[in-house]
Amino acid sequence: MVSVEDILSQSILDSQILTRIVIYQFNEFGQIVSARLYDKSLSHSENKNAYSRAVDYYYEVLKLRDIDRIRTLYTADAILEDPTGFVPPRTFESVYRPFLSVVKDFEFKKSPLRTYTLGDQVVCMADVNIDLSDGVNIKATPIQIFTLNHKLLISHYEAFFVPKVIDFTKIDEL
């Protein structure tokens, strides 16, 4: 079981905004077995590194809707957890082919205040607006974690969604 804590706090006296995302993993008894803290916001220009630029490039390529170009951004053995916790685990084809076939238009907006780097990982919270070809509109705010290798290819992708925002039980029908 996984829980995500998203914190945004602002001190009025020193006008400083502090943000962080913490992802907790629990065992079957509800005890925390691991926690990942991301608190190096990209709002500070020194954190704009090759990994964060690679994720920016991913979003540019995604907008082109070219599955072959998107595939080149991933390692051959990449793990895609989209959404995190979906069983069985999904493959590149089972994530992107249905997405690109049913989506008429989409927009991903990520804010530097809600984007973090930690080593080879980039974590961002994105406002997502998706118009499906059947006229349905979906809005979500997933937390996305990109783990990149030394060649800046995505080796692991995780997407955490607020429960019940999107009905993932129908995902195999796409």
Backbone as a chain_set.jsonl record, in Angstrom:
{"seq": "MVSVEDILSQSILDSQILTRIVIYQFNEFGQIVSARLYDKSLSHSENKNAYSRAVDYYYEVLKLRDIDRIRTLYTADAILEDPTGFVPPRTFESVYRPFLSVVKDFEFKKSPLRTYTLGDQVVCMADVNIDLSDGVNIKATPIQIFTLNHKLLISHYEAFFVPKVIDFTKIDEL", "coords": {"N": [[0.849, -1.162, 0.0], [0.502, 2.249, -0.736], [1.012, 5.652, 0.099], [0.681, 9.095, -0.569], [2.043, 12.127, 0.36], [1.522, 15.429, -0.043], [2.846, 18.516, 0.307], [2.483, 21.935, 0.735], [3.622, 24.855, 1.907], [3.605, 28.144, 3.216], [5.43, 30.775, 4.509], [4.466, 33.715, 5.859], [5.862, 35.809, 7.018], [8.606, 35.672, 6.156], [8.2, 35.374, 3.518], [8.599, 32.918, 2.119], [8.238, 30.009, 0.235], [7.702, 26.698, 0.943], [7.963, 23.494, -0.308], [7.147, 20.034, -0.741], [7.161, 16.575, -1.606], [6.222, 13.538, -0.31], [6.495, 10.103, -0.455], [5.082, 7.337, 0.854], [5.501, 3.911, 1.689], [3.659, 1.183, 2.809], [3.483, -1.727, 4.937], [1.598, -4.837, 5.243], [0.539, -4.502, 7.759], [0.126, -1.879, 8.136], [2.331, -0.398, 8.782], [4.964, 1.908, 8.186], [7.274, 1.161, 5.729], [9.022, 2.231, 3.948], [10.073, 5.479, 2.857], [10.039, 8.105, 0.575], [11.45, 11.155, 0.057], [11.02, 14.146, -1.602], [12.302, 17.186, -2.077], [13.746, 19.176, -3.331], [13.092, 21.663, -5.024], [12.474, 22.638, -8.411], [12.185, 25.294, -8.696], [14.317, 26.654, -7.955], [16.976, 27.675, -9.764], [19.422, 26.315, -9.823], [18.832, 23.665, -9.642], [17.981, 22.836, -12.081], [18.739, 20.487, -14.112], [20.364, 18.036, -16.278], [18.673, 15.806, -16.104], [16.152, 16.892, -15.44], [15.765, 18.444, -17.714], [15.563, 16.418, -19.611], [13.103, 15.305, -18.93], [11.451, 17.483, -19.484], [11.771, 17.458, -22.247], [10.561, 15.004, -22.808], [7.841, 15.662, -22.366], [7.49, 17.461, -24.485], [7.829, 15.749, -26.711], [5.743, 13.948, -26.225], [3.513, 15.539, -26.764], [3.555, 15.514, -29.524], [2.43, 13.128, -30.217], [3.464, 10.835, -31.382], [4.045, 7.607, -31.357], [6.325, 6.061, -31.887], [8.439, 7.876, -31.59], [8.09, 8.54, -28.909], [8.643, 6.081, -27.745], [11.419, 5.935, -28.124], [12.394, 7.359, -26.018], [12.481, 5.778, -23.847], [14.067, 3.091, -22.012], [14.781, -0.228, -23.222], [13.919, -2.16, -21.411], [12.182, -0.842, -19.712], [10.194, -0.032, -16.851], [6.838, 0.534, -16.413], [4.645, 2.072, -14.392], [1.715, 2.89, -14.51], [-1.383, 3.393, -13.91], [0.309, 3.663, -10.695], [0.389, 0.703, -8.858], [-1.379, -0.712, -10.4], [-2.505, -3.84, -11.429], [-2.229, -6.505, -13.666], [1.269, -5.468, -14.04], [1.884, -2.797, -16.35], [2.756, -2.441, -19.827], [4.842, -0.67, -22.209], [3.407, -0.549, -24.638], [0.781, -1.1, -23.706], [0.232, 1.136, -22.256], [0.686, 3.481, -23.875], [-0.401, 3.038, -26.534], [-3.3, 2.664, -26.229], [-3.847, 5.144, -24.957], [-3.089, 7.103, -26.867], [-4.861, 6.413, -28.867], [-7.493, 6.898, -27.972], [-7.563, 9.483, -27.119], [-8.409, 12.727, -27.889], [-7.415, 15.299, -27.521], [-4.938, 16.726, -25.356], [-3.448, 18.128, -22.407], [-0.63, 18.759, -20.504], [0.423, 20.33, -17.702], [3.114, 21.376, -15.894], [4.494, 22.64, -12.926], [7.324, 24.546, -11.965], [7.464, 24.92, -9.216], [6.318, 22.643, -8.265], [7.89, 20.598, -9.081], [10.543, 18.356, -8.722], [13.935, 17.333, -8.142], [15.962, 14.501, -7.542], [18.809, 13.006, -7.395], [18.929, 10.672, -9.939], [16.275, 10.924, -10.449], [13.254, 12.556, -11.386], [10.592, 14.284, -10.15], [7.299, 15.246, -10.559], [4.362, 17.21, -10.179], [1.574, 17.341, -12.081], [-0.886, 19.242, -13.784], [-3.424, 17.839, -15.478], [-5.296, 17.749, -18.382], [-7.555, 16.103, -20.257], [-9.116, 15.447, -23.272], [-11.271, 13.145, -24.464], [-11.926, 11.142, -27.392], [-14.602, 10.49, -27.464], [-15.891, 12.645, -26.401], [-15.796, 12.936, -23.638], [-14.355, 14.582, -20.838], [-11.437, 14.577, -18.913], [-9.961, 15.437, -15.885], [-7.073, 15.618, -13.945], [-4.591, 15.367, -11.337], [-1.862, 14.065, -11.314], [0.966, 12.661, -9.554], [4.043, 12.322, -10.88], [6.769, 10.191, -11.382], [9.872, 10.047, -12.733], [12.48, 7.943, -13.491], [15.689, 8.038, -14.633], [18.244, 6.745, -16.804], [21.873, 6.722, -17.279], [22.065, 7.575, -19.887], [20.023, 9.27, -20.119], [17.554, 8.149, -20.623], [14.254, 6.999, -19.955], [13.904, 4.756, -17.41], [12.246, 3.852, -15.493], [8.927, 4.55, -14.759], [6.501, 6.132, -12.848], [3.156, 6.784, -11.933], [1.134, 8.424, -9.792], [-2.165, 8.642, -8.822], [-4.952, 10.49, -7.522], [-7.235, 8.601, -5.718], [-10.122, 7.327, -7.396], [-10.406, 9.442, -9.177], [-9.96, 8.876, -11.821], [-11.401, 6.18, -13.504], [-9.811, 3.415, -13.399], [-10.449, 0.779, -13.638], [-11.544, 0.146, -16.032], [-9.518, 0.105, -17.829], [-8.386, -1.974, -19.348], [-10.212, -2.249, -21.33], [-9.763, -0.333, -23.177]], "CA": [[0.0, 0.0, 0.0], [1.292, 3.465, -0.874], [0.331, 6.911, 0.393], [1.466, 10.238, -1.013], [1.829, 13.352, 1.112], [1.908, 16.588, -0.838], [2.828, 19.631, 1.248], [2.829, 23.261, 0.247], [3.445, 25.789, 3.019], [4.18, 29.451, 2.946], [5.641, 31.611, 5.672], [4.122, 35.086, 5.49], [6.872, 36.741, 7.509], [9.793, 35.713, 5.31], [7.688, 35.139, 2.162], [9.254, 31.75, 1.555], [7.339, 28.888, -0.003], [8.359, 25.412, 1.113], [7.155, 22.425, -0.873], [7.767, 18.716, -0.781], [6.319, 15.414, -1.829], [6.73, 12.355, 0.385], [5.769, 8.896, -0.844], [5.235, 6.308, 1.877], [5.062, 2.556, 1.383], [3.258, 0.515, 4.038], [3.341, -3.178, 4.884], [0.219, -5.286, 5.453], [0.097, -4.118, 9.094], [-0.019, -0.425, 8.169], [3.567, 0.226, 9.229], [5.77, 2.481, 7.106], [8.49, 0.39, 5.462], [9.94, 3.125, 3.252], [9.559, 6.813, 2.539], [10.878, 8.857, -0.356], [11.213, 12.591, 0.218], [11.481, 14.998, -2.698], [12.12, 18.564, -1.623], [14.628, 20.093, -4.051], [12.214, 22.197, -6.052], [13.105, 23.227, -9.59], [12.017, 26.742, -8.698], [15.679, 27.15, -7.788], [17.59, 27.382, -11.066], [20.552, 25.394, -9.725], [18.339, 22.299, -9.736], [17.628, 22.544, -13.473], [19.86, 19.68, -14.577], [20.106, 17.242, -17.485], [17.527, 14.936, -15.868], [14.914, 17.671, -15.563], [15.622, 18.823, -19.132], [15.099, 15.219, -20.321], [11.661, 15.189, -18.68], [10.828, 18.543, -20.293], [11.779, 16.96, -23.624], [9.53, 13.967, -22.855], [6.538, 16.323, -22.541], [7.459, 18.006, -25.856], [7.628, 14.624, -27.628], [4.407, 13.417, -25.967], [2.56, 16.402, -27.472], [3.572, 15.17, -30.949], [1.576, 11.938, -30.351], [4.155, 9.872, -32.242], [4.404, 6.524, -30.447], [7.697, 5.625, -32.133], [9.346, 8.851, -30.963], [7.957, 8.399, -27.457], [9.347, 4.839, -27.385], [12.872, 6.171, -28.087], [12.744, 8.024, -24.76], [12.484, 4.743, -22.817], [14.964, 1.952, -22.162], [14.067, -1.406, -23.734], [13.333, -2.904, -20.298], [11.567, 0.133, -18.796], [9.039, -0.419, -16.037], [5.834, 1.594, -16.425], [3.597, 1.914, -13.388], [0.777, 3.951, -14.864], [-1.123, 4.008, -12.618], [1.029, 2.871, -9.702], [-0.46, -0.257, -8.181], [-2.227, -1.45, -11.347], [-2.068, -5.226, -11.587], [-0.787, -6.749, -13.757], [2.036, -4.307, -14.482], [1.602, -2.429, -17.738], [3.887, -2.33, -20.739], [4.837, 0.548, -23.007], [2.285, -0.641, -25.583], [-0.516, -1.041, -23.018], [0.038, 2.502, -21.743], [0.651, 4.532, -24.901], [-1.275, 2.793, -27.689], [-4.675, 3.057, -25.904], [-3.899, 6.573, -24.661], [-3.056, 7.879, -28.103], [-5.996, 6.08, -29.742], [-8.776, 7.415, -27.468], [-7.436, 10.88, -26.721], [-8.54, 13.713, -28.968], [-6.492, 16.382, -27.191], [-4.53, 16.686, -23.96], [-2.503, 19.153, -21.971], [0.065, 18.508, -19.242], [1.1, 21.528, -17.206], [3.838, 21.144, -14.648], [5.017, 23.873, -12.365], [8.623, 24.398, -11.307], [7.264, 24.822, -7.769], [5.834, 21.304, -7.962], [8.787, 19.664, -9.748], [11.682, 18.123, -7.841], [14.957, 16.401, -8.595], [16.687, 13.767, -6.51], [19.674, 12.091, -8.129], [18.493, 10.382, -11.307], [14.82, 10.97, -10.506], [12.537, 13.828, -11.47], [9.227, 14.106, -9.67], [6.513, 16.447, -10.816], [2.916, 17.178, -10.103], [1.099, 17.968, -13.305], [-2.315, 19.407, -14.027], [-3.67, 17.135, -16.73], [-6.624, 17.929, -18.952], [-7.627, 15.178, -21.384], [-10.375, 15.347, -24.003], [-11.355, 11.878, -25.168], [-12.592, 11.234, -28.686], [-16.052, 10.344, -27.282], [-16.417, 13.869, -25.811], [-15.575, 12.971, -22.191], [-13.182, 15.341, -20.403], [-10.861, 14.078, -17.665], [-8.98, 16.307, -15.245], [-6.39, 14.919, -12.862], [-3.333, 15.961, -10.893], [-0.999, 12.962, -10.882], [2.369, 12.851, -9.215], [4.769, 11.472, -11.813], [8.174, 9.993, -11.03], [10.685, 9.559, -13.844], [13.84, 7.532, -13.163], [16.41, 8.027, -15.911], [19.569, 6.13, -16.762], [22.977, 7.634, -17.602], [21.843, 8.104, -21.236], [18.838, 10.105, -19.958], [16.366, 7.432, -21.058], [13.387, 6.649, -18.837], [13.995, 3.336, -17.072], [11.122, 3.548, -14.593], [7.956, 5.637, -14.719], [5.413, 5.891, -11.903], [2.141, 7.83, -11.897], [0.232, 8.296, -8.648], [-3.389, 9.405, -9.014], [-5.886, 10.528, -6.412], [-8.204, 7.53, -5.967], [-11.441, 7.565, -7.968], [-10.449, 10.533, -10.144], [-10.082, 8.183, -13.098], [-11.805, 4.799, -13.298], [-8.822, 2.564, -14.049], [-10.94, -0.596, -13.802], [-11.918, -0.018, -17.443], [-8.318, 0.364, -18.629], [-8.155, -3.062, -20.287], [-11.193, -2.147, -22.411], [-9.346, 0.696, -24.132]], "C": [[0.908, 1.244, 0.0], [0.426, 4.671, -0.538], [1.251, 8.046, -0.017], [1.061, 11.452, -0.193], [2.362, 14.501, 0.268], [1.752, 17.814, 0.046], [3.255, 20.906, 0.544], [2.58, 24.196, 1.409], [4.155, 27.085, 2.695], [4.273, 30.218, 4.255], [5.421, 33.063, 5.26], [5.228, 36.06, 5.891], [8.104, 36.817, 6.616], [9.471, 35.419, 3.847], [8.436, 34.009, 1.436], [8.227, 30.637, 1.39], [8.153, 27.603, 0.105], [7.444, 24.336, 0.556], [7.912, 21.119, -0.758], [6.706, 17.679, -1.102], [6.996, 14.255, -1.099], [5.859, 11.175, -0.035], [6.112, 7.81, 0.166], [4.776, 4.961, 1.333], [4.818, 1.855, 2.712], [3.256, -0.997, 3.843], [1.889, -3.545, 5.187], [-0.333, -4.918, 6.825], [-0.053, -2.604, 9.233], [1.214, 0.304, 8.669], [4.351, 0.744, 8.026], [7.034, 1.643, 6.944], [9.492, 1.199, 4.634], [9.249, 4.456, 2.999], [10.55, 7.481, 1.608], [10.489, 10.325, -0.243], [11.826, 13.331, -0.945], [11.218, 16.433, -2.273], [13.077, 19.559, -2.281], [13.859, 20.614, -5.264], [13.002, 22.795, -7.207], [12.866, 24.723, -9.681], [13.367, 27.421, -8.457], [16.474, 26.732, -9.014], [18.757, 26.407, -10.975], [20.108, 23.932, -9.814], [17.906, 21.919, -11.147], [18.812, 21.804, -14.083], [19.466, 18.88, -15.814], [18.891, 16.335, -17.305], [16.222, 15.712, -16.016], [14.7, 18.138, -16.997], [15.137, 17.63, -19.959], [13.595, 15.022, -20.119], [10.903, 16.277, -19.437], [10.724, 18.096, -21.75], [10.727, 15.865, -23.81], [8.158, 14.602, -23.108], [6.407, 16.923, -23.947], [7.164, 16.893, -26.869], [6.223, 14.045, -27.457], [3.347, 14.227, -26.715], [2.482, 16.071, -28.959], [2.728, 13.932, -31.256], [2.168, 10.883, -31.288], [4.703, 8.755, -31.352], [5.842, 6.05, -30.646], [8.707, 6.587, -31.521], [9.282, 8.768, -29.447], [8.751, 7.179, -26.997], [10.86, 5.064, -27.281], [13.32, 6.85, -26.807], [12.85, 7.033, -23.598], [13.579, 3.715, -23.077], [14.134, 0.762, -22.645], [13.356, -2.173, -22.621], [12.655, -1.995, -19.268], [10.353, -0.462, -18.082], [8.092, 0.773, -16.022], [4.754, 1.254, -15.404], [2.63, 3.076, -13.573], [-0.608, 3.352, -14.984], [-0.33, 3.078, -11.698], [0.031, 1.967, -8.994], [-1.36, -1.045, -9.105], [-1.656, -2.844, -11.54], [-2.862, -5.834, -12.727], [-0.061, -5.499, -14.228], [1.814, -4.05, -15.971], [2.896, -2.314, -18.535], [3.808, -0.997, -21.479], [3.625, 0.558, -23.936], [0.937, -0.486, -24.881], [-0.782, 0.313, -22.378], [-0.213, 3.463, -22.904], [-0.302, 4.265, -26.058], [-2.731, 3.141, -27.358], [-4.811, 4.566, -25.658], [-3.981, 7.381, -25.949], [-4.248, 7.587, -29.014], [-7.314, 6.685, -29.271], [-8.737, 8.891, -27.101], [-7.492, 11.789, -27.944], [-7.528, 14.837, -28.76], [-6.12, 16.261, -25.72], [-3.53, 17.799, -23.681], [-1.944, 18.737, -20.614], [0.759, 19.806, -18.855], [1.805, 21.159, -15.909], [4.475, 22.445, -14.204], [6.395, 23.628, -11.767], [8.499, 24.294, -9.786], [6.851, 23.422, -7.353], [6.66, 20.247, -8.681], [10.076, 19.58, -8.936], [12.683, 17.198, -8.515], [15.601, 15.749, -7.381], [17.514, 12.727, -7.241], [19.206, 11.92, -9.555], [16.972, 10.385, -11.452], [14.312, 12.406, -10.611], [11.101, 13.521, -11.091], [8.474, 15.388, -9.961], [5.038, 16.173, -10.598], [2.438, 17.954, -11.312], [-0.417, 18.131, -13.26], [-2.557, 18.835, -15.409], [-5.125, 17.362, -17.139], [-6.675, 17.104, -20.232], [-9.037, 15.21, -21.971], [-10.348, 14.045, -24.792], [-12.142, 12.045, -26.46], [-14.105, 11.072, -28.573], [-16.685, 11.55, -26.59], [-16.235, 13.992, -24.307], [-14.301, 13.759, -21.892], [-12.736, 14.803, -19.053], [-9.845, 15.091, -17.169], [-8.386, 15.548, -14.068], [-5.12, 15.675, -12.509], [-2.429, 14.838, -10.392], [0.373, 13.452, -10.42], [3.108, 11.839, -10.069], [6.23, 11.405, -11.397], [8.87, 9.357, -12.226], [12.059, 9.185, -13.292], [14.551, 7.363, -14.494], [17.776, 7.373, -15.745], [20.63, 7.16, -17.167], [22.866, 8.21, -19.014], [20.603, 9.002, -21.294], [17.586, 9.49, -20.581], [15.568, 7.031, -19.822], [13.472, 5.142, -18.608], [12.846, 2.903, -16.159], [10.224, 4.771, -14.556], [6.838, 5.234, -13.766], [4.45, 7.068, -11.977], [1.179, 7.528, -10.752], [-0.964, 9.205, -8.885], [-4.195, 9.416, -7.729], [-6.939, 9.46, -6.693], [-9.534, 8.065, -6.491], [-11.52, 8.783, -8.881], [-10.654, 9.958, -11.529], [-10.427, 6.725, -12.808], [-10.864, 3.872, -14.074], [-9.292, 1.12, -14.197], [-11.307, -0.881, -15.241], [-10.713, 0.048, -18.366], [-8.062, -0.733, -19.66], [-9.117, -3.007, -21.468], [-10.781, -1.136, -23.474], [-8.664, 0.093, -25.343]], "O": [[1.947, 1.268, 0.659], [-0.762, 4.697, -0.859], [2.466, 7.966, 0.168], [-0.123, 11.765, -0.071], [3.54, 14.521, -0.087], [0.646, 18.121, 0.489], [4.268, 20.939, -0.155], [1.443, 24.324, 1.862], [5.166, 27.111, 1.994], [3.306, 30.297, 5.013], [6.132, 33.575, 4.395], [5.495, 37.028, 5.178], [8.599, 37.911, 6.343], [10.376, 35.235, 3.033], [8.842, 34.153, 0.283], [7.444, 30.361, 2.298], [9.173, 27.447, -0.566], [6.268, 24.276, 0.915], [9.141, 21.091, -0.688], [5.512, 17.894, -0.891], [8.195, 14.026, -1.256], [4.632, 11.247, 0.024], [7.27, 7.418, 0.316], [3.785, 4.88, 0.608], [5.644, 1.915, 3.623], [3.056, -1.49, 2.733], [1.048, -2.664, 5.366], [-1.541, -5.008, 7.045], [-0.328, -2.103, 10.323], [1.152, 1.5, 8.953], [4.396, 0.098, 6.979], [7.777, 1.437, 7.904], [10.681, 0.882, 4.622], [8.023, 4.547, 2.935], [11.76, 7.426, 1.829], [9.326, 10.684, -0.43], [13.009, 13.169, -1.244], [10.07, 16.851, -2.126], [13.194, 20.69, -1.81], [13.962, 20.08, -6.369], [14.064, 23.385, -7.009], [13.297, 25.36, -10.642], [13.531, 28.612, -8.723], [16.625, 25.538, -9.27], [19.06, 25.73, -11.958], [20.939, 23.052, -10.041], [17.501, 20.78, -11.376], [19.778, 22.428, -14.522], [18.36, 19.032, -16.333], [18.146, 16.117, -18.261], [15.286, 15.231, -16.655], [13.559, 18.218, -17.45], [14.377, 17.812, -20.91], [12.894, 14.616, -21.046], [9.825, 16.019, -19.973], [9.708, 18.328, -22.406], [10.074, 15.804, -24.851], [7.403, 14.136, -23.962], [5.324, 16.893, -24.532], [6.35, 17.073, -27.774], [5.581, 13.689, -28.445], [2.389, 13.66, -27.24], [1.456, 16.319, -29.592], [2.352, 13.703, -32.405], [1.428, 10.126, -31.916], [5.713, 8.94, -30.672], [6.508, 5.676, -29.68], [9.728, 6.153, -30.987], [10.302, 8.907, -28.772], [9.449, 7.232, -25.984], [11.515, 4.448, -26.44], [14.519, 6.91, -26.534], [13.259, 7.403, -22.497], [13.973, 3.493, -24.222], [12.913, 0.755, -22.488], [12.307, -2.771, -22.857], [12.568, -2.343, -18.09], [9.606, -1.271, -18.633], [8.484, 1.884, -15.665], [4.04, 0.262, -15.548], [2.713, 4.098, -12.891], [-0.977, 2.852, -16.048], [-0.302, 1.864, -11.899], [-1.04, 2.411, -8.581], [-2.045, -1.963, -8.654], [-0.461, -3.006, -11.786], [-4.084, -5.688, -12.751], [-0.684, -4.576, -14.752], [1.586, -4.978, -16.746], [3.978, -2.117, -17.981], [2.81, -0.284, -21.376], [2.903, 1.553, -24.012], [0.045, 0.186, -25.4], [-1.916, 0.601, -21.995], [-1.215, 4.179, -22.912], [-0.959, 5.196, -26.525], [-3.36, 3.857, -28.137], [-5.778, 5.186, -26.1], [-4.848, 8.242, -26.095], [-4.609, 8.422, -29.844], [-8.181, 6.962, -30.099], [-9.774, 9.483, -26.804], [-6.727, 11.635, -28.896], [-6.868, 15.272, -29.703], [-6.904, 15.748, -24.923], [-2.871, 18.326, -24.577], [-2.693, 18.406, -19.694], [1.59, 20.319, -19.604], [1.182, 20.693, -14.955], [4.935, 23.243, -15.021], [6.611, 22.601, -11.123], [9.328, 23.656, -9.137], [7.02, 23.053, -6.191], [6.195, 19.124, -8.875], [10.628, 20.597, -8.516], [12.316, 16.378, -9.357], [15.761, 16.373, -6.332], [16.996, 11.691, -7.658], [19.096, 12.892, -10.301], [16.439, 9.907, -12.454], [14.861, 13.331, -10.013], [10.477, 12.614, -11.642], [8.945, 16.482, -9.651], [4.544, 15.065, -10.805], [2.852, 19.091, -11.536], [-1.134, 17.264, -12.76], [-1.971, 19.288, -16.392], [-6.049, 17.189, -16.344], [-5.933, 17.368, -21.178], [-10.023, 15.025, -21.257], [-9.511, 13.86, -25.675], [-12.929, 12.981, -26.6], [-14.831, 11.471, -29.485], [-17.861, 11.511, -26.227], [-16.495, 15.057, -23.748], [-13.298, 13.628, -22.593], [-13.554, 14.596, -18.156], [-8.984, 15.549, -17.92], [-9.104, 14.916, -13.294], [-4.638, 16.509, -13.276], [-2.249, 14.676, -9.185], [0.861, 14.502, -10.838], [2.838, 10.641, -9.997], [6.852, 12.425, -11.099], [8.503, 8.27, -12.672], [12.73, 10.022, -12.69], [14.083, 6.641, -15.374], [18.385, 7.441, -14.677], [20.314, 8.332, -17.373], [23.5, 9.222, -19.317], [20.187, 9.437, -22.367], [16.678, 10.201, -21.011], [16.141, 6.755, -18.768], [13.153, 4.35, -19.496], [12.524, 1.718, -16.074], [10.692, 5.891, -14.349], [6.295, 4.133, -13.863], [4.877, 8.218, -12.074], [0.498, 6.503, -10.751], [-0.8, 10.402, -9.123], [-4.135, 8.474, -6.94], [-7.485, 9.415, -7.795], [-10.002, 9.124, -6.073], [-12.614, 9.13, -9.326], [-11.431, 10.491, -12.321], [-9.802, 6.103, -11.949], [-11.089, 3.583, -15.249], [-8.601, 0.314, -14.82], [-11.375, -2.045, -15.636], [-10.881, 0.047, -19.586], [-7.564, -0.441, -20.748], [-8.876, -3.643, -22.494], [-11.378, -1.084, -24.549], [-8.25, 0.822, -26.245]]}, "num_chains": 1, "name": "protein.A"}
